[in-house]
């Protein structure tokens, strides 16, 4: 009887230990080549959302992605465009291009809820959220958004041409890492031709080779960067040697502006 009781205790502990194992992260492959699991980026993001843990969606950079309006909810997710094909084992460094051209009048990526979201080696281009916030990325949530080797190019929105970043409830942090560029974006109605931060949003741009350039806010403030109310920014990158915030234009505060939120 003692031996049976001992074995039962061991089995019970084994079951409890198995139940306590952490969720396993997974990689989901999006693209058009034969090795891809999903033909669309949105389908891969949805599959990652259904899988517990911090997941990665790898976008094959050899594919063409137009008319994109991708939604990301409350999840920990990395969007990685560093691989040419879904079957590649090593990064190519080429980068995937994700375009909103030809689709709905919406942000290319709309992010809500809490979580850690990371973008690597992706170009986000031609978002056309002309009546809304954020042409390339519209963020309304908490946690972090980290951009590494990301270019936001020729995106248009009513407010926040490239990125509209709103910290909702809990703090939210937007971090630009090296080789991230915000170029030639436009806010049509209000401010923040490049980046617009509001609520509990914080911006950090401290690594080298970060540029916010040639963005427009003709009817608002902050051609490059607009901070509203409690939003904060730490910008200390040297850019490519000529500065970080350059050649931007706005009705007021061509480079950057800090104002009370009247928009």
Secondary structure, 3 states (H helix, E strand, C coil): CHHHHHHHHHHHHHHHHHHCCCCCCCEEEECCCCCCCECCHHHHHHHHHCCCCCEEEEEECCCCECCCCEEECCCCEEEEEEECCCCCCCCCCCCEEEECCCCCCCCCEEEEEEEEEEEEEEEEECCEEEEEECCCEEEEEEEEEEEEEEEEECCEEEECCCEEEEEEEEEEEEEECCCEEEECCEECCCCCCCEEEEEEEEEEECCCCEEEECCEEEEEECCCEEEECCCEEEECCCECCCECEECCEEEECCCEEEECCCC
